[in-house]
Amino acid sequence: MQANPIFNADLIRRYDKAGPRYTSYPTAVQFHGGFDEAQYRQQAAISNARGGPLSLYFHIPFCDTVCFYCACNKVVTKVRAKAQPYLDDVYREMALQSALFDRDRPVEQLHWGGGTPTFLSIEQMRELMGRTGEHFLLKTDDTGEYSIEIDPREANAGTVAVLRELGFNRMSLGVQDFDPKVQKAVNRIQSEAETLAVLKAARDEGFHGVSIDLIYGLPFQTVDSFLRTLDRVIEASPDRLSVFNYAHLPTRFMPQRRIKQEELPTPADKLSILESTIHHLTSAGYVLIGMDHFAKPDDPLARAQREGSLYRNFQGYATHAECDLVAMGVSSIGQVGDAFSQNVKDLETYHAMLTEGRLPIERGFVVNDDDKLRRAVITDLICHFELDGDAVGRRFGIDFGDYFANELQDLEPFIEDGLLTLEGNRIRILPVGRLMIRNICMTFDRYLDTSGERRFSRTL
């Protein structure tokens, strides 16, 4: 098991810059409009030739109210009737997508994200899962990893029971912060009681795992106030936690313009919150998986990290690298064959393309051999905090030291700062370097010079 990270405020301040989160490599910044439906169909054929299980993602964009910090693609509305026309379009897309994949490929993973998936009615959720089972081979023995994002304000024990009946066995609960002053400032009023009631219902219904999402860096947060939230969360004992750094980008995300800059914690205060959070959670027995993710030692994420099988996709850290990801719904991002693809982002274009019988793909990217190699390097580093360059070289038929001579040279500052060691072609991230893993991975990203850093959040 990896040692807990060591917090060095001076190094963190020095390395705090904009950079990718590497939920994909190449990152979505490289996706382009030249990737079209014909190319996607070619990649689906490649995927079928390889075989193996599938992962399905459905994007449900609707929310009843807007959270001011949100940077997701969403439709804020109180008109529940808008959901059915959207689902009808999703069913059209599902029919087109499923026709591209062999029917005997089991769905190992399934995820509903948003938005707020439980914006849908019980009947609509039943229909969506039923239609999915008509088009894809869903697992019925509860061995798949079927997860859903939950806004506790949009669910209760009855909702949870229905979700379990439909086959869901994992959920993530959006919390962000329990402090009333913080909640008011970000327009997300959510009591502890309603949150913990949903978590208890998940336990009672036999969900395999529950994750709680928190955000630090929101208005009025302090070390003491955030630790009070953490204490309540630790007491609830979720299997996983995601503790995200709020990125204030009001020029890109309109709802964030409602957040006042002067009410945000200072950079120094944010670092103190981060340091206290890591210490608090690791002292409580959680393992820092990487970046913002924590898990109990017996959680599948922690086991996958120990076994060397952990990887990353657009939902974060994951355990099924063998699955091609088929994504449906507006703005959803998939990974099929040797390509990434992203759907159009607005409901009108999505509807128009599907009405014409076209897959609603807006852009994508076909990876080459160099991309696959660098993706393997970055994945090993960001998931396992070490890299056996010689093993990578054998896997890809290259001399690692020669191929990455410049990159290995560029690691010298990290070595001098005590963030990593380099012995031959073996890289080991030291405990003090784990929090700077994004910076280290950027060394192997050949696109940064062309994409710049303007599109990315800060690394710390």
Wavefront OBJ file of the C-alpha trace (Angstrom):
o trace
v 0.000 0.000 0.000
v 1.237 3.509 -0.800
v 2.405 5.645 2.109
v 0.223 8.604 3.004
v 1.268 11.843 1.302
v 3.485 14.348 3.038
v 2.171 17.912 2.894
v 4.782 20.549 2.007
v 3.093 23.938 1.668
v 6.099 25.638 0.034
v 6.348 22.993 -2.699
v 2.589 22.990 -3.218
v 2.567 26.754 -3.732
v 5.467 26.487 -6.158
v 3.840 23.756 -8.243
v 0.305 25.168 -8.181
v -0.394 25.847 -11.851
v -3.052 25.010 -14.411
v -2.955 21.489 -15.789
v -5.052 18.502 -16.911
v -6.749 16.071 -14.551
v -5.964 13.250 -17.021
v -9.353 11.572 -16.981
v -8.262 10.865 -20.536
v -5.111 11.103 -22.598
v -5.109 12.943 -24.876
v -7.374 15.291 -22.933
v -10.692 16.610 -24.236
v -8.935 19.810 -25.317
v -7.567 17.834 -28.269
v -10.976 16.602 -29.454
v -11.870 18.100 -32.841
v -14.836 18.413 -35.176
v -13.161 16.378 -37.892
v -14.098 13.229 -35.995
v -17.530 12.212 -37.283
v -20.096 9.431 -37.242
v -18.321 7.435 -39.946
v -15.133 7.338 -37.882
v -17.090 6.361 -34.790
v -18.635 3.444 -36.639
v -15.164 2.321 -37.716
v -14.011 2.402 -34.105
v -17.052 0.415 -32.976
v -16.066 -2.264 -35.504
v -12.555 -2.312 -34.029
v -14.101 -2.632 -30.575
v -16.231 -5.591 -31.667
v -13.229 -7.334 -33.187
v -11.474 -7.094 -29.833
v -14.570 -8.087 -27.868
v -14.841 -7.810 -24.117
v -17.338 -6.185 -21.762
v -18.858 -2.740 -22.123
v -19.394 0.243 -19.866
v -22.449 2.454 -20.411
v -22.822 6.089 -19.388
v -26.081 8.061 -19.550
v -26.067 11.816 -19.056
v -29.263 13.161 -17.471
v -28.759 16.948 -17.608
v -31.733 18.219 -15.598
v -31.580 19.989 -12.228
v -34.393 21.602 -10.268
v -32.172 24.427 -8.986
v -28.731 25.688 -9.926
v -25.755 25.297 -7.608
v -23.613 28.368 -8.132
v -20.322 26.449 -8.108
v -21.417 24.029 -10.841
v -19.348 23.591 -14.001
v -21.363 20.689 -15.446
v -23.446 20.679 -18.613
v -26.957 20.974 -17.201
v -30.500 22.181 -17.832
v -31.964 23.972 -14.836
v -35.746 23.713 -14.843
v -38.700 23.032 -12.587
v -40.700 21.702 -15.544
v -40.505 17.947 -15.075
v -42.294 17.387 -18.375
v -39.062 18.271 -20.204
v -37.530 14.963 -19.192
v -39.678 12.686 -21.372
v -38.850 14.248 -24.763
v -35.193 14.025 -23.807
v -35.525 10.370 -22.834
v -37.235 9.680 -26.146
v -34.134 11.063 -27.857
v -31.893 8.961 -25.626
v -33.840 5.874 -26.727
v -33.241 6.833 -30.357
v -29.538 7.157 -29.658
v -29.527 3.890 -27.730
v -31.013 2.066 -30.720
v -28.330 3.507 -33.009
v -25.517 2.756 -30.571
v -26.573 -0.773 -29.670
v -26.724 -1.751 -33.330
v -22.966 -1.178 -33.499
v -22.020 -3.605 -30.728
v -22.338 -7.374 -30.515
v -25.257 -8.358 -28.303
v -23.234 -10.880 -26.309
v -20.912 -8.264 -24.790
v -21.949 -7.915 -21.122
v -22.333 -4.499 -19.510
v -19.793 -4.654 -16.685
v -20.292 -1.028 -15.679
v -23.244 1.326 -15.955
v -23.488 4.884 -14.690
v -26.181 7.575 -14.682
v -24.713 11.040 -14.220
v -25.862 14.602 -14.562
v -27.325 16.911 -13.719
v -29.526 15.057 -11.328
v -30.584 11.613 -12.608
v -33.264 11.348 -9.928
v -34.925 14.362 -11.554
v -36.628 11.576 -13.507
v -39.823 10.052 -12.145
v -39.891 6.484 -10.871
v -41.715 5.426 -14.025
v -39.112 7.109 -16.238
v -36.240 5.481 -14.379
v -37.886 2.091 -14.798
v -38.381 2.779 -18.478
v -34.790 3.898 -19.035
v -33.356 0.808 -17.390
v -35.844 -1.427 -19.190
v -34.960 0.036 -22.581
v -31.284 -0.370 -21.768
v -31.846 -4.058 -21.081
v -33.596 -4.451 -24.431
v -30.570 -3.100 -26.299
v -27.602 -4.244 -24.219
v -26.734 -7.343 -22.194
v -27.186 -6.138 -18.619
v -25.942 -8.312 -15.790
v -28.720 -9.604 -13.549
v -26.625 -11.305 -10.864
v -25.540 -8.088 -9.104
v -21.900 -8.594 -10.103
v -21.761 -5.547 -12.381
v -20.781 -2.117 -11.105
v -23.983 -0.119 -11.659
v -23.839 3.352 -10.150
v -25.848 6.560 -10.034
v -25.243 10.128 -8.873
v -27.773 11.236 -6.255
v -28.846 14.665 -5.078
v -30.282 13.763 -1.643
v -32.841 16.547 -2.037
v -34.272 14.586 -4.983
v -34.440 11.144 -3.347
v -35.792 9.306 -0.327
v -35.886 5.755 0.991
v -38.538 4.809 -1.557
v -36.395 6.108 -4.423
v -33.407 4.163 -3.160
v -35.441 0.962 -2.971
v -36.521 1.376 -6.593
v -32.945 2.043 -7.726
v -31.786 -1.141 -6.011
v -34.617 -3.053 -7.666
v -33.483 -1.692 -11.042
v -29.999 -3.122 -10.478
v -28.011 -0.196 -9.081
v -25.543 -1.218 -6.398
v -23.356 1.871 -5.973
v -24.215 5.548 -5.548
v -22.484 8.868 -5.033
v -24.175 11.504 -2.895
v -23.602 15.179 -3.589
v -23.012 17.013 -0.307
v -20.273 19.656 -0.889
v -20.558 21.114 2.645
v -22.957 20.847 5.600
v -22.317 24.381 6.853
v -25.540 26.449 6.439
v -23.689 29.667 5.618
v -21.703 27.948 2.858
v -24.820 26.250 1.520
v -26.670 29.562 1.283
v -23.751 31.221 -0.520
v -23.713 28.507 -3.230
v -27.513 28.046 -3.400
v -27.515 24.451 -2.227
v -29.594 24.180 0.920
v -29.361 20.571 2.038
v -29.777 19.270 5.571
v -27.649 16.582 7.157
v -30.795 14.657 7.963
v -31.980 14.249 4.367
v -28.472 13.334 3.223
v -27.919 10.737 5.925
v -31.399 9.309 5.376
v -30.501 8.460 1.781
v -27.188 6.947 2.873
v -28.959 4.826 5.492
v -31.492 3.686 2.907
v -28.651 2.615 0.617
v -27.185 0.549 3.456
v -30.561 -0.957 4.251
v -31.139 -1.880 0.601
v -27.774 -3.603 0.297
v -25.898 -1.174 -1.946
v -22.314 -2.352 -2.332
v -20.836 1.085 -1.864
v -21.675 4.724 -1.189
v -19.471 7.688 -2.047
v -19.864 11.253 -0.776
v -18.772 14.277 -2.811
v -17.373 17.344 -1.041
v -15.870 20.587 -2.333
v -13.299 22.753 -0.583
v -12.605 26.370 -1.490
v -16.257 27.489 -1.402
v -17.374 30.820 0.120
v -16.986 31.208 3.891
v -15.236 27.884 4.379
v -12.571 27.683 7.066
v -10.472 24.822 8.353
v -12.690 24.460 11.407
v -15.967 24.628 9.498
v -14.857 22.087 6.897
v -13.556 19.702 9.552
v -16.984 19.822 11.189
v -18.454 18.625 7.894
v -15.777 15.939 7.650
v -16.550 14.737 11.158
v -20.194 14.219 10.239
v -19.190 12.458 7.018
v -16.691 10.182 8.770
v -19.361 9.305 11.313
v -21.624 8.261 8.420
v -18.763 6.022 7.187
v -19.073 6.180 3.377
v -16.933 3.756 1.401
v -15.414 6.512 -0.713
v -15.071 10.279 -0.671
v -14.312 12.737 -3.428
v -12.995 16.034 -2.075
v -12.723 18.421 -4.993
v -10.920 21.737 -5.198
v -13.374 24.441 -6.277
v -12.097 26.147 -9.423
v -13.543 29.654 -9.634
v -13.867 30.349 -13.379
v -16.775 32.807 -13.678
v -15.852 33.824 -17.214
v -16.412 30.220 -18.354
v -19.269 29.119 -16.114
v -22.086 31.610 -15.734
v -23.535 30.335 -12.421
v -20.198 31.033 -10.744
v -20.738 34.748 -11.333
v -23.136 34.603 -8.383
v -20.226 33.735 -6.092
v -18.359 36.730 -4.710
v -14.596 36.570 -5.032
v -14.094 38.290 -1.681
v -16.074 35.576 0.112
v -13.796 32.777 -1.095
v -10.998 31.405 1.119
v -7.578 32.788 0.339
v -5.093 30.479 -1.420
v -3.312 30.016 1.909
v -6.586 29.111 3.620
v -7.407 26.606 0.874
v -4.055 24.919 1.378
v -4.726 24.716 5.092
v -8.130 23.148 4.423
v -6.513 20.629 2.059
v -3.794 19.714 4.541
v -6.275 19.302 7.377
v -8.610 17.249 5.185
v -5.892 14.799 4.169
v -4.726 14.390 7.754
v -8.280 14.041 9.068
v -9.352 11.397 6.556
v -6.164 9.336 6.621
v -6.239 9.399 10.430
v -9.765 8.021 10.191
v -8.474 5.088 8.136
v -9.176 6.262 4.594
v -6.597 5.775 1.858
v -5.790 8.662 -0.456
v -6.220 6.926 -3.803
v -4.916 9.907 -5.706
v -5.683 13.553 -6.236
v -9.148 14.127 -4.720
v -10.264 10.550 -4.043
v -10.264 8.659 -0.753
v -11.482 5.128 -0.046
v -11.586 2.589 2.747
v -8.736 0.065 2.520
v -11.090 -2.768 1.541
v -12.873 -0.768 -1.177
v -12.443 -2.033 -4.768
v -10.552 1.177 -5.683
v -7.981 0.599 -2.956
v -7.683 -3.083 -3.866
v -7.244 -2.232 -7.558
v -4.490 0.223 -6.683
v -2.666 -2.383 -4.619
v -3.055 -4.943 -7.414
v -1.908 -2.546 -10.147
v -5.201 -2.574 -12.076
v -6.540 0.898 -11.226
v -7.131 3.309 -14.093
v -8.888 6.603 -14.865
v -11.781 7.536 -17.104
v -14.227 10.417 -17.328
v -15.851 9.438 -14.022
v -12.485 9.534 -12.226
v -10.649 6.512 -10.827
v -12.160 3.202 -11.938
v -11.612 -0.541 -11.790
v -12.532 -1.907 -15.227
v -9.914 -0.816 -17.753
v -10.997 -3.608 -20.099
v -14.365 -1.981 -20.864
v -15.048 0.247 -23.844
v -17.223 3.153 -22.726
v -20.396 3.814 -24.731
v -21.771 7.215 -23.733
v -25.271 8.505 -24.435
v -26.992 11.829 -23.867
v -25.991 15.436 -24.483
v -22.311 16.265 -23.970
v -21.469 12.702 -22.895
v -17.956 11.451 -23.643
v -17.233 7.874 -24.719
v -14.157 5.799 -25.418
v -14.621 3.110 -28.057
v -11.932 1.252 -29.970
v -9.010 3.618 -30.401
v -11.028 6.811 -30.134
v -12.723 9.263 -27.833
v -15.988 10.907 -28.867
v -18.239 13.589 -27.424
v -21.873 14.285 -28.173
v -23.330 17.691 -28.976
v -23.959 19.850 -25.927
v -27.417 21.354 -26.495
v -30.814 19.675 -26.482
v -32.010 21.160 -29.759
v -29.091 19.916 -31.855
v -29.188 16.576 -30.065
v -32.870 16.157 -30.942
v -32.433 17.304 -34.554
v -29.580 14.888 -35.302
v -31.386 11.920 -33.792
v -34.587 12.782 -35.636
v -32.535 12.519 -38.819
v -31.240 9.100 -37.702
v -27.707 10.354 -37.063
v -25.489 9.703 -34.079
v -25.197 13.076 -32.268
v -21.395 13.213 -32.285
v -19.864 16.673 -32.215
v -16.160 15.932 -31.958
v -13.622 13.283 -31.033
v -10.085 12.022 -31.413
v -8.460 8.876 -32.777
v -5.357 7.985 -30.777
v -2.100 6.914 -32.406
v 0.635 4.633 -31.076
v 2.422 7.489 -29.332
v -0.821 8.482 -27.596
v -1.340 4.927 -26.353
v 2.199 4.773 -25.027
v 1.965 8.101 -23.216
v -1.471 7.205 -21.885
v 0.010 4.050 -20.337
v 2.811 6.070 -18.736
v 0.461 8.721 -17.346
v -2.037 6.114 -16.134
v 0.620 4.202 -14.210
v 1.912 7.371 -12.592
v -1.432 8.902 -11.674
v -2.976 5.629 -10.468
v -0.077 3.758 -8.896
v 2.563 6.437 -8.247
v 5.274 4.389 -9.880
v 6.333 3.355 -13.349
v 8.503 0.515 -14.602
v 9.792 2.080 -17.802
v 11.478 -1.103 -18.983
v 8.202 -3.028 -18.693
v 6.445 -0.281 -20.636
v 9.188 -0.457 -23.241
v 8.728 -4.201 -23.675
v 4.961 -3.776 -23.921
v 5.218 -1.169 -26.681
v 8.375 -2.379 -28.410
v 10.513 0.673 -27.646
v 13.637 1.548 -25.706
v 12.053 3.580 -22.909
v 15.178 5.516 -22.034
v 15.807 6.566 -25.641
v 12.156 7.324 -26.451
v 11.651 9.507 -23.389
v 15.175 10.886 -23.053
v 13.973 14.502 -22.996
v 11.141 13.773 -20.571
v 13.438 11.921 -18.176
v 15.757 14.897 -18.253
v 12.795 17.168 -17.486
v 12.129 15.168 -14.326
v 15.329 16.515 -12.739
v 13.614 19.429 -10.929
v 11.137 16.998 -9.377
v 14.034 14.813 -8.245
v 15.875 17.789 -6.771
v 12.741 18.804 -4.855
v 12.358 15.298 -3.449
v 9.105 14.532 -5.263
v 10.292 11.357 -6.985
v 13.200 9.029 -7.557
v 14.510 7.785 -10.887
v 16.552 4.592 -10.808
v 17.370 3.465 -14.311
v 13.967 3.691 -15.990
v 11.945 3.140 -12.823
v 10.079 6.169 -11.491
v 8.767 6.185 -7.929
v 6.656 9.059 -6.639
v 7.652 9.837 -3.049
v 5.040 10.712 -0.396
v 5.792 14.427 -0.711
v 5.248 14.228 -4.464
v 1.863 12.520 -4.492
v -0.046 15.789 -4.301
v 1.916 17.092 -7.310
v 1.193 14.047 -9.465
v -0.606 16.082 -12.142
v 2.488 18.248 -12.567
v 4.673 15.160 -12.920
v 2.340 13.597 -15.487
v 2.417 16.807 -17.531
v 6.064 16.050 -18.300
v 4.921 13.202 -20.581
v 2.079 15.134 -22.271
v 3.212 16.083 -25.758
v 0.144 18.253 -26.424
v 0.608 20.826 -23.676
v 2.773 23.079 -25.828
v 0.001 23.330 -28.409
v -3.043 23.405 -26.126
v -1.553 25.624 -23.463
v -2.884 25.650 -19.907
v -5.762 28.077 -20.348
v -8.413 25.357 -20.452
v -7.440 23.551 -17.271
v -8.042 23.968 -13.555
v -5.161 24.504 -11.178
v -3.364 21.374 -10.072
v -3.672 22.061 -6.332
l 1 2 3 4 5 6 7 8 9 10 11 12 13 14 15 16 17 18 19 20 21 22 23 24 25 26 27 28 29 30 31 32 33 34 35 36 37 38 39 40 41 42 43 44 45 46 47 48 49 50 51 52 53 54 55 56 57 58 59 60 61 62 63 64 65 66 67 68 69 70 71 72 73 74 75 76 77 78 79 80 81 82 83 84 85 86 87 88 89 90 91 92 93 94 95 96 97 98 99 100 101 102 103 104 105 106 107 108 109 110 111 112 113 114 115 116 117 118 119 120 121 122 123 124 125 126 127 128 129 130 131 132 133 134 135 136 137 138 139 140 141 142 143 144 145 146 147 148 149 150 151 152 153 154 155 156 157 158 159 160 161 162 163 164 165 166 167 168 169 170 171 172 173 174 175 176 177 178 179 180 181 182 183 184 185 186 187 188 189 190 191 192 193 194 195 196 197 198 199 200 201 202 203 204 205 206 207 208 209 210 211 212 213 214 215 216 217 218 219 220 221 222 223 224 225 226 227 228 229 230 231 232 233 234 235 236 237 238 239 240 241 242 243 244 245 246 247 248 249 250 251 252 253 254 255 256 257 258 259 260 261 262 263 264 265 266 267 268 269 270 271 272 273 274 275 276 277 278 279 280 281 282 283 284 285 286 287 288 289 290 291 292 293 294 295 296 297 298 299 300 301 302 303 304 305 306 307 308 309 310 311 312 313 314 315 316 317 318 319 320 321 322 323 324 325 326 327 328 329 330 331 332 333 334 335 336 337 338 339 340 341 342 343 344 345 346 347 348 349 350 351 352 353 354 355 356 357 358 359 360 361 362 363 364 365 366 367 368 369 370 371 372 373 374 375 376 377 378 379 380 381 382 383 384 385 386 387 388 389 390 391 392 393 394 395 396 397 398 399 400 401 402 403 404 405 406 407 408 409 410 411 412 413 414 415 416 417 418 419 420 421 422 423 424 425 426 427 428 429 430 431 432 433 434 435 436 437 438 439 440 441 442 443 444 445 446 447 448 449 450 451 452 453 454 455 456 457 458 459 460
